[in-house]
Amino acid sequence: MLLIFKKKQGTKQILFAVIVILGISLIPSSFAQADWENLNVVVDKSERISGKTSDVIAVVADFTNNDDETVTIYYESVTLDDSENREFPNSIYYNLLKKRHAVTETYCPWGHSIELNPGISDDARFCFEVPKENLTFVLHIYEGTFDECKIPSLGECQEKIIQFSVSAPESTPFSDSDIAPTQIESEGDIVIAQGSSLLGCEENRSCYIPYRFDAGKGSIITWENMDSAAHTVTSGTASRGPTSTFDSGVILAGAIYSHKFEKDDVINYFCTLHPWMTGVLNITRSGVVIGNTSEGSGPVNVPKDTTPPKLLKFEDIVLDSESQNGAKVPFEVLAIDDTDQIIRPSCNYSSGSIFPIGSTIVICNAMDSAGNRATPISFTVTVNPNEIIIPDWIKNNARWWASDDISESEFLRAIEYLIKNEIIKISISENENLPSIRTIYTLPDSRSTKYAEITGSFTEKHEGTLTLTVVKPDNSEETITTFSRDGTFMTTMALTSESLIGNYQVFAEIKGNQILVSAFDVKIDGINKVPMWIKNIAGWWAKELITDDDFVKGIQYLVEQGIIIV
């Protein structure tokens, strides 16, 4: 169990509110965070890379940290806005390549974050896919995630806004040269076009060349795969699914597929691996019969795939721990292959695993469908310990409470406030068997006695004498004998001013087994009284005679016992 102090923009304001309540005049330096007013951002270079239907804006930004605290810039928290308030996310080169943009890894690198220590400068490259319009753009850099910065209920964050202009888009209307030729030197009647595994060929119907093919009944039509990726030729459409007329299966790069057509028909077909690829066959009696008369169809002359996939470089990850167990770290490693396209690599740690405090090496590999293995890559995940668990000013409170300079309720209200406002986080282990709704009793004064009513039921049909064991807050036990009928019972337990404060759990002995059947809480003056040992621990911790973890266990006990309500 670990207390974690969140670093948000609102933290200083919340801390100030607590300080007013507690009468403390100093904010500890351990809570300091970088003021983005001291973060200087300059767009060194901006360039428009023209595409067929959209453009890419490539930006080189220079960051200088003039603050006394470290600043971290996350690539996923950088966006590009235009004058129409449209927002475009940062894209890596591989995703842009799939859309046929002429970019390289140098222009649009795969990045996670850059960390700037005080006084340090560094640059970063970002790429954004935008419509083909001549607009002024704004580079928007958020301190936190998109959700944290856009949804007020999730918190507040600092941001930087840098306006810049780029060159006007090229005017490149389609011409006859954009239309795919119907004659390409090939052994096939229909060519699977080079580059058709990437989106774009569907715009001018150039995935299969020609898009429409006419032939006579009885023709054997041959497709040749001139692309570097594997494809299929399958009757049907992506929206309605394949039909049973023909299906090539996988046609590897350089291979051909032939099929004989015995009926007059107009047949739509597509590639099941890349469903934007479509074509049409028009088979008629009056058409020219092509191909030989041999029976059968299928891919032939299939070359062996000997090219291994390539794992894309992945940068090291550095972050702070979320708890004493470490931190949950998501990551995405990509591998590309000339035949299988995108391959999901296997790593010795999966994305989203809890990484322990310290440095952990992650090793990833990939294998394509032909059994070719990529050269492994590795990166390091470093989880830094959250060294400042509890700030010094809380130690002052503990010292004052232990010496009776402030009241118990003042101390509890301060801790409760910090937990409720998530300035500190605490993980509480709940007893799943404990009733969610429990009766709460307040202690009587020294001159009277109060009775806690204990009722319950269980599935076992039990008639006659029933032995109950009441486990008190200090784990001592008291035995009560009562009577059960049809699995239900009711009895009472006397409470005096000397009774213990906290949670009482009631167990029934049924056929030799102890079953939790009831529970209730005991408080004093509307709130639970803190056990003396907690107060002793607070004093020892303030004097640094025990560790932060020992004090944290005391706070956890107060929450679990309902003394601090969260």
C-alpha positions in Angstrom: 0.0 0.0 0.0 1.4 3.4 -1.1 0.4 7.0 -0.9 0.9 8.8 -4.2 0.7 12.6 -4.6 -0.7 13.7 -7.9 1.1 16.5 -9.8 -1.6 18.6 -11.4 -1.9 22.3 -12.1 -4.6 22.4 -9.5 -2.4 20.9 -6.8 -1.0 24.2 -5.6 -4.4 25.6 -5.2 -5.7 22.6 -3.3 -2.7 22.6 -1.1 -3.2 26.2 -0.3 -6.8 25.5 0.8 -5.4 22.8 3.2 -2.8 25.1 4.5 -5.4 27.7 5.4 -7.3 25.1 7.3 -4.3 23.8 9.2 -2.6 27.1 9.8 0.6 26.2 7.9 2.3 28.9 5.9 4.7 27.0 3.7 4.3 24.8 0.7 7.0 22.2 0.5 9.3 22.2 -2.5 8.6 18.5 -3.1 5.2 19.6 -4.6 6.7 22.1 -7.1 6.1 21.5 -10.7 7.3 23.2 -13.8 5.5 26.5 -14.8 4.9 26.3 -18.5 5.1 30.0 -18.7 8.9 29.3 -18.5 8.7 26.8 -21.4 9.8 28.4 -24.6 8.6 26.7 -27.9 9.6 27.8 -31.3 8.6 26.3 -34.7 12.0 26.1 -36.4 10.6 24.6 -39.6 7.2 23.8 -41.1 6.6 22.1 -44.4 3.6 21.0 -46.5 4.1 17.6 -48.1 1.5 17.4 -50.9 -0.5 14.2 -51.4 -3.2 13.2 -53.8 -6.3 13.8 -51.6 -4.7 15.2 -48.4 -1.4 16.8 -47.3 1.0 16.2 -44.5 2.2 19.2 -42.3 5.7 18.3 -41.0 6.8 20.5 -38.0 10.2 20.8 -36.3 9.7 22.5 -32.9 12.5 23.6 -30.6 11.8 23.4 -26.8 13.7 25.2 -24.1 13.0 24.7 -20.4 13.7 27.9 -18.5 12.0 26.6 -15.3 13.6 25.0 -12.2 11.6 21.8 -12.7 11.7 19.1 -15.3 9.3 19.3 -18.2 8.1 16.2 -20.1 6.5 16.6 -23.6 4.4 13.6 -24.7 4.0 13.1 -28.5 0.4 11.9 -28.0 -0.4 15.2 -26.4 0.6 17.3 -29.4 -2.1 18.3 -31.9 -2.5 20.7 -34.8 -5.5 23.0 -35.0 -6.6 24.9 -38.0 -8.6 28.2 -38.4 -11.9 26.2 -38.5 -11.1 24.7 -35.0 -10.5 21.2 -36.5 -7.9 19.2 -34.6 -5.5 16.8 -36.2 -3.5 14.2 -34.1 0.2 13.6 -34.5 0.9 10.7 -36.9 3.9 8.4 -37.4 5.5 7.8 -40.8 4.2 4.2 -41.1 0.5 5.2 -40.8 1.1 8.0 -43.4 2.9 5.6 -45.7 -0.2 3.4 -45.8 -2.1 6.4 -47.1 0.6 6.9 -49.8 2.1 10.0 -48.4 5.8 10.6 -49.4 7.2 10.7 -45.9 10.1 9.1 -44.2 10.9 8.0 -40.6 13.2 11.1 -40.4 10.3 13.4 -41.1 7.7 11.6 -39.0 9.5 9.5 -36.4 8.0 7.1 -33.9 8.3 8.8 -30.6 7.0 8.6 -27.0 8.2 11.7 -25.2 11.1 14.1 -24.6 12.2 15.1 -21.1 13.7 18.5 -20.5 15.7 19.1 -17.4 16.1 22.7 -16.2 18.0 24.8 -18.7 18.0 22.2 -21.4 16.9 22.6 -25.1 15.8 19.9 -27.5 13.9 19.6 -30.7 11.1 17.2 -31.8 9.4 16.4 -35.1 5.7 16.0 -35.6 3.5 15.2 -38.6 -0.2 15.8 -39.1 -2.4 14.7 -42.0 -4.7 17.7 -43.0 -7.1 18.5 -45.8 -5.8 20.2 -49.0 -6.6 23.7 -47.9 -4.4 26.8 -47.5 -4.9 27.5 -43.8 -3.0 29.0 -40.9 -2.2 26.3 -38.3 -1.7 26.3 -34.5 0.6 23.8 -32.8 -1.1 22.8 -29.6 0.9 21.2 -26.8 -0.9 19.9 -23.7 0.7 19.1 -20.4 -1.5 16.1 -19.8 -3.6 13.7 -21.9 -6.2 14.9 -24.3 -9.0 13.9 -21.9 -7.5 15.6 -18.9 -7.1 18.9 -20.8 -10.4 18.9 -22.6 -12.8 17.6 -20.0 -12.9 20.0 -17.0 -14.2 17.3 -14.6 -11.0 15.3 -15.1 -8.7 18.1 -14.0 -6.7 21.0 -15.5 -3.5 21.2 -17.4 -1.1 23.7 -18.8 -0.7 24.2 -22.5 1.4 26.0 -25.2 -0.1 27.5 -28.4 2.2 28.4 -31.3 0.7 29.8 -34.5 2.5 29.4 -37.8 1.8 29.4 -41.6 2.8 26.9 -44.3 3.0 27.1 -48.1 -0.2 26.9 -50.2 -1.2 23.4 -51.3 -0.4 22.4 -54.8 -3.2 22.3 -57.3 -3.1 18.8 -58.8 -6.5 18.0 -60.4 -6.8 14.5 -61.9 -5.7 14.1 -65.4 -5.6 11.3 -67.9 -2.3 10.2 -66.5 -3.9 9.5 -63.2 -6.1 6.8 -64.8 -4.5 3.4 -64.7 -3.4 2.0 -68.1 -5.3 -1.0 -69.4 -2.2 -2.6 -71.0 0.7 -3.6 -68.8 3.4 -6.1 -69.8 2.4 -9.2 -67.9 1.8 -12.9 -68.2 -1.7 -12.4 -66.8 -4.9 -11.1 -68.3 -5.5 -9.0 -65.2 -2.7 -7.5 -63.1 -2.8 -7.1 -59.4 -1.2 -3.6 -59.4 2.0 -2.7 -57.5 1.2 -0.8 -54.3 -2.4 -1.9 -54.3 -2.0 -3.2 -50.7 -2.1 0.5 -49.6 -5.2 2.7 -49.7 -5.5 4.9 -52.8 -5.8 2.6 -55.8 -9.5 2.4 -55.3 -9.9 6.1 -56.1 -9.3 5.6 -59.8 -10.1 1.8 -59.9 -6.4 0.8 -60.4 -6.1 -2.0 -57.9 -6.8 -4.6 -60.5 -5.8 -3.6 -64.0 -8.0 -3.5 -65.9 -10.9 -2.9 -63.5 -13.4 -4.4 -65.9 -12.5 -7.4 -68.0 -14.7 -8.8 -70.8 -14.3 -12.4 -72.0 -16.3 -15.2 -73.6 -17.9 -18.1 -72.0 -15.4 -20.9 -71.4 -12.4 -18.5 -71.0 -9.6 -19.2 -68.5 -8.7 -15.9 -67.0 -5.4 -15.4 -65.3 -4.4 -12.8 -62.6 -0.7 -12.0 -62.0 0.3 -10.5 -58.6 2.9 -7.7 -59.5 2.7 -6.3 -56.0 5.2 -7.1 -53.2 2.3 -8.1 -50.9 0.1 -11.1 -50.9 -3.5 -10.8 -52.2 -6.6 -12.8 -53.1 -9.0 -12.8 -56.0 -12.4 -13.7 -54.4 -15.9 -13.4 -56.0 -18.3 -11.2 -54.0 -18.0 -7.8 -52.4 -16.6 -6.5 -49.1 -20.1 -5.4 -47.9 -21.9 -8.6 -48.7 -19.1 -11.1 -48.3 -17.6 -13.7 -50.6 -19.6 -16.0 -52.9 -18.8 -19.5 -54.0 -18.0 -18.7 -57.7 -14.2 -18.6 -57.2 -11.6 -18.0 -54.6 -7.9 -17.9 -55.2 -6.7 -18.2 -51.7 -3.5 -16.4 -51.0 -1.6 -15.3 -54.1 2.0 -14.5 -53.1 4.1 -11.8 -54.7 5.0 -12.8 -58.3 2.5 -15.7 -58.5 -0.4 -16.2 -60.8 -3.9 -17.6 -60.5 -6.2 -18.9 -63.2 -9.9 -19.9 -63.2 -12.2 -21.2 -66.0 -15.6 -19.5 -66.4 -18.4 -21.8 -67.8 -21.4 -19.4 -67.4 -22.5 -16.1 -68.7 -22.4 -13.7 -65.8 -21.3 -10.3 -64.5 -19.1 -11.1 -61.5 -17.9 -8.7 -58.9 -14.7 -9.7 -57.0 -12.4 -8.3 -54.4 -9.3 -9.0 -52.2 -10.2 -10.3 -48.8 -6.8 -9.1 -47.4 -7.3 -5.6 -48.8 -11.1 -5.1 -49.3 -10.8 -1.7 -51.0 -9.4 -3.7 -54.0 -12.3 -4.5 -56.4 -12.9 -5.6 -60.0 -15.6 -6.8 -62.4 -15.7 -9.7 -64.9 -18.2 -9.6 -67.8 -18.6 -13.2 -69.2 -20.8 -13.5 -72.3 -21.4 -16.0 -75.1 -20.5 -13.5 -77.7 -17.2 -12.6 -76.1 -13.8 -13.8 -77.1 -12.7 -17.0 -75.5 -9.2 -16.6 -74.0 -6.8 -19.0 -72.3 -6.2 -22.7 -72.9 -8.8 -25.4 -72.3 -7.0 -27.2 -69.4 -9.1 -27.9 -66.4 -8.6 -26.6 -62.9 -7.5 -23.4 -61.4 -5.2 -22.1 -58.6 -2.1 -20.2 -57.9 1.0 -21.5 -59.7 4.7 -20.8 -59.8 4.6 -19.5 -56.2 8.0 -18.1 -55.2 9.3 -18.8 -51.7 9.2 -16.0 -49.3 12.7 -15.6 -47.8 12.5 -11.9 -46.6 12.1 -11.5 -42.8 9.9 -8.9 -41.3 11.3 -5.7 -39.9 10.7 -4.4 -36.4 10.4 -0.6 -36.1 12.7 1.1 -33.6 11.1 1.8 -30.3 12.4 4.4 -27.8 13.0 3.8 -24.1 10.2 4.6 -21.7 10.8 6.5 -18.5 8.0 7.2 -16.0 7.2 7.5 -12.3 5.8 4.7 -10.2 2.1 4.6 -9.5 2.4 2.5 -6.4 5.0 0.4 -4.5 4.5 -2.3 -7.1 5.6 -0.1 -10.0 3.5 1.2 -12.8 1.3 0.0 -15.6 3.0 0.6 -18.9 1.2 0.4 -22.3 3.3 0.3 -25.4 2.8 -0.6 -29.1 5.6 -2.2 -31.1 5.1 -2.5 -34.9 6.6 -4.9 -37.4 6.2 -4.7 -41.2 6.6 -7.5 -43.7 6.7 -7.4 -47.5 4.2 -10.2 -47.7 2.1 -10.2 -44.5 2.1 -6.4 -44.2 1.6 -5.7 -40.5 2.6 -8.3 -38.0 2.0 -8.3 -34.2 5.3 -8.9 -32.5 5.8 -11.0 -29.4 7.6 -9.5 -26.4 8.8 -10.9 -23.1 6.5 -8.3 -21.5 3.0 -7.5 -22.8 1.7 -4.0 -23.2 -0.1 -2.9 -20.1 2.0 -5.0 -17.7 2.9 -3.8 -14.3 6.6 -3.0 -14.5 8.5 -2.9 -11.2 10.5 0.0 -9.9 13.8 0.1 -11.6 14.9 -0.7 -15.2 13.4 -3.6 -17.2 14.6 -4.6 -20.6 11.8 -5.5 -23.1 12.8 -7.8 -26.0 10.5 -8.1 -29.0 10.6 -10.4 -32.0 8.4 -11.2 -35.0 7.9 -14.0 -37.5 6.0 -13.9 -40.8 3.7 -16.6 -42.2 6.7 -18.2 -44.0 8.6 -18.7 -40.8 11.1 -15.8 -41.4 12.2 -14.2 -38.1 12.9 -10.5 -37.7 16.1 -9.2 -36.0 15.0 -8.7 -32.4 14.8 -5.2 -30.9 14.9 -4.2 -27.3 14.1 -1.1 -25.3 14.2 -0.3 -21.6 11.3 0.6 -19.4 12.5 2.6 -16.3 10.0 3.1 -13.5 11.3 5.7 -11.0 10.3 5.4 -7.4 8.1 8.1 -6.0 10.6 9.1 -3.3 8.4 11.8 -1.7 5.5 9.7 -0.3 4.3 12.1 2.4 5.3 15.8 2.5 6.9 17.4 5.6 3.9 19.6 6.4 1.8 16.5 7.1 4.5 15.4 9.6 4.0 18.7 11.4 0.3 17.9 11.8 1.2 14.5 13.1 3.6 16.0 15.6 1.1 18.6 16.8 -1.6 15.9 17.1 0.7 13.5 19.1 1.5 16.4 21.5 -2.2 17.5 21.7 -1.5 20.9 20.1 -4.3 20.2 17.7 -7.4 18.0 18.1 -7.9 14.5 16.7 -10.8 15.7 14.6 -8.6 18.5 13.0 -6.0 15.9 12.1 -8.6 13.5 10.6 -10.4 16.1 8.6 -7.1 17.2 7.0 -6.2 13.6 6.0 -9.7 13.0 4.8 -9.6 16.1 2.7 -6.4 15.1 1.0 -7.7 11.6 0.2 -11.1 12.9 -1.1 -9.4 15.5 -3.4 -6.9 12.9 -4.6 -3.9 14.9 -3.5 -3.0 11.5 -2.0 -4.3 8.1 -3.3 -4.8 5.1 -1.0 -5.5 1.6 -2.0 -7.9 -0.1 0.3 -8.4 -3.9 0.4 -12.1 -4.6 0.9 -13.6 -7.7 2.5 -15.9 -9.0 -0.3 -17.9 -11.0 2.2 -18.5 -8.0 4.5 -22.1 -6.7 4.2 -22.1 -3.4 2.3 -24.7 -1.8 4.5 -24.0 -2.1 8.3 -25.7 -0.7 11.4 -23.7 2.0 13.1 -24.0 2.4 16.9 -22.6 5.2 19.0 -21.2 4.5 22.5 -23.3 5.4 25.5 -22.0 7.6 28.3 -20.5 6.1 31.4 -23.8 5.9 33.2 -25.8 3.8 30.7 -25.7 0.6 28.5 -26.7 0.3 24.9 -27.5 -3.0 23.1 -26.3 -3.7 19.5 -28.9 -5.8 17.7 -27.4 -8.8 15.9 -29.6 -10.4 13.2 -28.8 -12.6 10.3 -29.7 -15.5 8.1 -27.9 -18.2 6.1 -28.8 -20.8 3.5 -28.2 -23.8 5.7 -31.4 -24.8 7.5 -30.5 -24.8 11.1 -32.8 -25.4 14.0 -32.0 -25.0 17.7 -29.0 -23.6 19.6 -26.6 -21.4 17.6 -23.1 -20.4 18.7 -22.0 -16.9 17.4 -18.5 -15.6 17.6 -18.1 -11.8 17.6 -14.7 -10.6 16.4 -14.0 -7.2 17.9 -11.8 -4.4 16.3 -8.7 -5.6 18.2 -9.4 -9.2 17.0 -10.4 -10.4 20.4 -13.5 -12.6 20.4 -16.7 -12.9 22.4 -19.0 -15.9 22.2 -22.8 -15.5 22.3 -25.3 -18.4 22.4 -28.7 -17.9 20.8 -31.5 -19.8 19.0 -32.0 -20.2 15.3 -35.2 -21.1 13.4 -35.4 -21.7 9.7 -31.9 -20.3 9.2 -32.6 -16.9 10.9 -31.6 -15.6 14.3 -31.7 -12.5 16.4 -29.8 -11.5 19.6 -28.1 -8.5 21.2 -24.7 -7.5 22.5 -24.2 -5.0 25.3 -22.2 -1.8 24.6 -20.7 0.4 27.3 -18.5 3.5 27.3 -15.5 1.1 27.5 -16.4 -0.9 24.4 -14.0 -0.8 21.5 -14.4 1.5 18.6 -14.5 0.1 15.0 -15.9 -2.8 13.1 -17.4 -5.9 14.7 -17.9 -9.1 12.6 -20.2 -11.9 13.6 -19.6 -15.5 12.6 -21.9 -18.5 13.0 -20.7 -22.1 13.4 -22.6 -24.3 11.0 -21.6 -27.9 10.6 -18.1 -27.1 11.8 -17.6 -24.1 9.5 -17.4 -20.5 10.6 -19.7 -18.4 8.3 -19.8 -14.6 8.3 -23.4 -13.7 8.9 -23.5 -10.1 10.2 -21.4 -7.0 11.0 -21.8 -3.6 12.7 -19.8 -0.5 13.5 -19.3 1.3 16.8 -18.5 5.0 16.8 -18.3 7.8 19.4 -19.9 11.2 19.1 -20.8 10.5 15.4 -17.2 9.6 14.4 -14.9 6.8 15.3 -12.3 7.4 17.9 -8.7 6.8 16.7 -7.0 4.0 18.7 -4.2 5.2 20.9 -1.6 3.1 19.0 -2.4 5.1 15.8 -1.6 8.3 17.7 1.6 6.8 19.0 2.6 5.9 15.5 1.9 9.4 14.3 4.3 10.8 17.0 7.0 8.3 16.2 6.7 9.0 12.5 6.9 12.8 13.1 10.2 12.1 15.0 11.4 9.9 12.1 11.6 6.9 14.4 9.6 4.8 12.0 9.3 4.8 8.1 6.6 6.3 5.9 5.3 2.9 5.1 4.6 2.2 8.8 2.6 5.4 9.1 0.8 4.7 5.9 -0.4 1.4 7.3 -2.0 3.4 10.1 -3.8 5.6 7.7 -5.0 2.6 5.8 -6.4 1.1 9.0 -8.4 4.3 9.7 -9.9 4.2 6.2 -10.8 0.6 6.4 -12.4 0.9 9.8 -14.5 3.9 8.6 -12.8 6.3 11.0 -11.8 8.3 7.9 -14.7 8.4 5.4 -13.7 8.5 1.7 
